[in-house]
Amino acid sequence: MPARIAVLVKGYPRLSETFIAQELLGLEERGLSLALWSLRRPHDRVLHPMHGQVRAPVAYLPEYLYQAPLRVLRGALAALAAPGLRPLLALVWRDLRRDPTPNRGRRLGQALVLARELPADIAHIHVHYLHTPASVARYAALLTGRSWSASAHAKDIWTTPDWELAEKLDDPRLAFAVTCTAAGAARLRALAADPARISLVYHGLDLRRFPPPPAARPARDGSDPADPVRFVTVGRAVAKKGFDDLLDALAGLPPGLHWRLAHVGGGEALAGLKAKAAALGLGGRVIFLGPKPQPDVVALLREADLFVLPAKRAPSGDRDGLPNVLMEAASQGLAVVATDFAGIPEFLREGVEGRLVPPGDWAMLSNALNLLARDPAERARLGAAALARLREAFGAEAGFERIAALLSGVRGR
């Protein structure tokens, strides 16, 4: 039987990480045998159908060490006989000196549990995200003598200290690293001693899982109060999504333009967004639907006239990569207004497949929404162009093939 690969994630399943579920299915279709390990249990109340299709078993590490003291103790005792214990302790000591936080100690404890509980037929550890999950994978790989690899995405690239990224990318046990935007790849390659170890692999979209776009959309232009233009946005209510800017932009629209906005997603800032919408007098025209599974999101996209996502840099430094929901909107031929930021312009080009405005500029965003709300023909043109670009350059198959080949090569060695 071929060796299996452990895939380590921060949380599984997560509603906001459709790209991970999509990739897992793509790898399983290509014959890879996977076992999932998660640093925390799921908190989402709803899931995507894809999660039910993934065959790999899921094991959960203790999110907090005090919750499973016996597992941690057994992991520590098993580590005493491991040949990698001395170099592991030296590495953890170096990390603790620069990052003396409880989270660092928790990473070590989770790694000890993972190292002990990984079955013998697991040959390699592949991890999503280069921050906390990659530390756990790196520690466990060093302790057990396994190789590891990493997929970097967004927050982990832009908020992890340079020293930590550089050391992980130069770890001799790291087989490869991939990331999903050219901007992210450029940052990682600038930090790596061997930039060739980092590959750009777009997530893309598995179009088999989406219906064809509607044949046509109503020619709404915002002039009829009984049939307003339908805006939609999707994403967790966090700073980097820019939903506060969106509300300001909506408040700035001309009084004679008739519109409605639906927001899909949870998040810690949701209550604040609802309060701001009410304070701006938008309560009757903005609806917050909460988290929804992918079929419900797609149904909403099919009924909408315009998708909007004003992503920006959060005060913490966090930022998006290339949000999958932009490609989901394109799959339904839906016109998009977004920001010229992060990985977004790698997919949507200003005036070609969408309208892009500067991040954080709510006035420019408001102007773009106003112009496209009144122009159904331009919306149709942009939506068709975005769908064509998705089909030509951002299908998921190429990414599946590339990552499967990389993992199969490691497993073979």
N, C-alpha and C positions, 0 to 999 in steps of 0.2 A: 504494500500500500504506500502511495507517495506521502512524503512528509507534509504535515499541515502547517499553516501559517497562522499565528496569533495576530489578530487585529485589535489594537488597543485604542479606545476612544475615551473622551472625557465623560460622556453620558450617552446612553443608548436605551431605547430609541428616542430621538429628539425631533420634534415637529419642524424645527427651523433648519435641520441639516439633511434635507432631501438628497443633497449631492453624495453624502456618505452611503445612504441606503441604496441609491442608484448605482454607485460604484460596487458595493458588495454584491448586488445582483449580477452586474456585468462580469465580475471576476468569477463568480460561481458558474455562470453560463460558459465560461472558458475553461472550466475543469479544475479550478483551484479549490482546495479543501481548506476552509477557514474555521477559526474558532474566535469568537468575540469576547473581549474583556473590557469592562467598563469601570471607570473610576467612581461613578455614582449611578444610582438608580434613576429611572425616568421620573420626571415630575409633570410631564404633559398629560392632560386628561384625554386627548384624542391623538390618534396615530394615522399615518398614511397607509394605504393598502400595501405599498412596497414593503413595509416593515414585516407584514405577515407572510411575505413571499421569500424572505431571506431564510435559508435553511441552517445557517451556522448557529450552533448553540451559543448562549450568552452566559458569562459568569461575571459576578459583580465583586469588585474589591471593596474593602471597607472604606466608605467615604470619609469617615472620621475614625481614627485608630481606636478610640475608647469604645467604639461600638462593637469591636471584635477583638478583644485583647488576646484571646487564645490563638486566633489565627495569626496575629502579629507575633506572638511569642513563639509559636511553632516555626514561623518563617525565620525569626532571628536565630533559633537553635539550629535549624537546618543550614543556615548560612555559615555557621562556625566550621563546617566541614567542606565548604566550597572553596575551590582554588582561587576564585576571584574575590574573596573577602578582603584581602589586604589592599589591592588596588581600588576596590569599591570604597573602603573607608577613607583612603587618601583622597579620592575624588569628592566624596561627600564633605569631607573636612574643608577642602578648598571652596566648595560651593557655599557651605555654611558661613565661612569667613566673610564672603561677599554678600550673602543674603541670609542673615541670621533671623529667619522668620519661622513660625510654627508650620507654615505651608511646606517649607523645605524638609522639615522632619517628617511630615506626613507623606511626602513623596518617597522618602526612604522606606517608611513602614509599608506603604503599598507595594513598593518594589520587592521587599522581602517576602510578602505574601504571594505576589505574582511569581517570583522565582521558584518558590517551593511548590506552588500548585500547578504550574505549567506541565502538561503531560509530556512524556518523553518523546512523543512523535511530533512535537512542535519544534520545527527547525529554525524558525525565524520569527521576529516580532516586527510588525509594521504598525506605525502609530500615526494617528491623525492629530495634528497640531504640535508645534515645536516648543510650547511652553511647558506647563505642568505634565501633560501626558508623555511628552518626549523625555522628561527627566526620569519618570518611572520606567519607561521602556529602556532607557540607557543604563540605568542602575541595574535592572534585572538582567539585561543582556550581558553586562560586564560580570555579574556574579555567576551566571550560568554558562558563560562561554558561547552564547548565541550571537548571531548578527542581528542588526535591526535596521530599519529604514523609516522614513518619515514623509508624510504629506503635510506641507505648510499651507496656510490658508489666508488669514487676514489679521485678526487681533494678535495671534501668536507672533507674526512677523514684525508688527509695528510697535508692540508694547514690551517685548522681551528685551532685556539689556543686550547691547552689542557683544559683550564678553561671553554671555551665555550662548547666544546664537552661534558665534564663531567657534566656540569649543565643541558644541554639538555637531556642527557641520564638519569639523575636522576630526571627530572621533574615529579611530581606526576601525571600530566595529560597525560604523555606519556604512551600509552597502550603497545607498543612494538617497537622494531627497528630491521630491517633486513639489511644485507649487503651481497655483492655478491662475496667476496673472503675470504679465510681463513686468509690471511694476514690482511685484513681490520677488520675482526671480532676480531682478536687477539688485535689489537690496541684499538678498542672500548671497549672490555671487560676489558682491563687493566685500562681504565679510569672510567668505570662505577662502582658505589657502588654495584649494583646488576648485575653481568655479565650475569645472566640467562635471562635477558630481551633482549639480543642481539642474534639473530638467523642468522646462515649462510644459505642463500638461493641463489644458483647459478641462474643466468638468464637462462642459457641453451639456446637451440635453438629449435624453433617450426619447426620441420622437415617437417610438412605438407605443409609449404610455400616454399619448395625448391624442385627442380627436383632431380631425382636420379642422381648420378655422371655419367660422361661419361664412357662408357664401357671400353674404352682404350684411352691412349694418345699417340701421336707420340713419337717415341724414339729419341728425339732430344738430342744431346750431345755437342752442341756448336762447332762442327767441320765444319759445313756448313755455309758459310756466307750468302747463299740465304735462309736459314731456321734457324735463330738464336734461342737460348733458350729464352723463354719468362718468364721474371720475372714480378710479379705484387705486388703492395702494395697499401693499402687503409687506409686513415686516414686524419684527419685535419692536416694542416701544422703548428704544434705547437711543442715546444721544447721537450715535453715528448715522442713524437713519434720517435725521433731519426733519422729523415730522413737526417739530415746533415751527420750522421755517415754512412748512407746507400750510399750516394753519394761518400764519401771517399772510402768506400769498393768497389764500382763499379770501381772507378778510379784505384784501386789497382789490378784489375783482370788481368790475363796474356793477352798480346796483341793477342794471337792466339785463344782466346775464343770468340766466336761470341754470342752476347746476345742483348736483348732489355728489357727495363723496362717501365711499364706503372704505373703511380701514379694517384689514384682517391682521390679527396678531395679538399676542399677549405682551408681557414685559413690565418691568418695574416702573416705567414712566407713564403707564397707561392712564392712571388716575389723574396725573398732572395734565395730560393732553386733553382729557375730557373736561377738566376744569377750565383750561385755556380756551377750548372751543366754546364753552358756555359764556365765558367772559367776553369773547370777541363777537358774541351774538350769532354764532354759527350752529348752535345746538340743534336747530330744526333741519339743517341741511347736511350735517356730518353724522354718520352712524358708525359706531365702533362695534364690530361683530365678534371680536375675540378670536382665539385660535381656531383654525378650521383645517380639516384634512384636505389633501391635494384635490380630490374630485370637486369639493365645494369651491375651492379657489378657482379651478378651471372654469366651473360654471359661471362664477362671478366675472371672470375675465371675458367670457364669451358674450355677456350681456352689457359690458362696459363700452364706453366710447374712447376712453383715454386712460392710460396707466401713468402714474407719476411716482418717482422715487428720488427725493432730494438728499441723497447721501452726502455726508461731510465728515471731516475729522472731528472726533470727540475730544473734549478737554483732556481725557486720559491718554490721548494718542491713538486710541482704537479707531479703526476704519474698516470699511468693507473691502472685499476683493472684487469679484464679479458676481453680484447677487443672482442666484439661479432664477429668481422670480422675474427678472427682466427677460430671460430667455423663455420662460413660461408664457409671459405676455406676448412675446413675438410669435410663439407657436400658434397663437390664436389670431394672428394678423392684427394685433392691437397696437395702435400708435403709442409711443412712449415719450414722456418728458422726464429727463433725469439730469443729474449734475455731471459736469465734465471733471470727474474725480475718480481716483483709484483705478480699478480695472474696467469701469463702465465704458470709456471711449475705445477700449480694445474691441468691444462688440458693436456698440452704437456710435456711428460717426455723425457729427453735427450736420443737420440738414440733409443727410443721406438716408439713415435708418431711424433717426429720432431727432428730437430737439434737446440740446444740452446747454445748461446754464451754469454759471460759476457756483461752486458750493457756498452755502451760507447767504446767498443773495436772494432774499425772498421777493424783492421787487422784480428782478429779472424772471424769476420763476412765475410770478403772477402774470407778467406780460406774455410769457410763452403759453401758459394755460388759457389765457383770454383769447389769444390769436387762434390756437388750435381748436378751442371749443366752438368757435364761430366758423370753422372751415372743415366740414366733413370730407371734402375731396382730398385735402392735404393729409388728413388723418389716414385716409384709405391708402394714399401713396406711401406714407411712412410705414404703416403697418405691413404692407406688402413687401417693402424693401427689407424690413427687419426679419420677416419670415424667410425671405430668400437668403439672407446672410446666415441665418441660423442653420438652414438646410445645407448650405455650401461649406461653411467653415466651423460650425460649432455643434455638430452632432457629437454624441457621447461615444460613439463606437471607437474612434481613434484613440481617445483617452483610455478606454477599457483595454484596448490592445496593448498600448504602451505600458501601462502599469502591470498588466498580467505578464508581459514579457520580462519586465524587470524583476518581478517577484518569482517568476518561474526560474530565471537565471540564478537568483540567490538560493532558491530551494535546491536547484541542481548541484550547486557547489557544496 
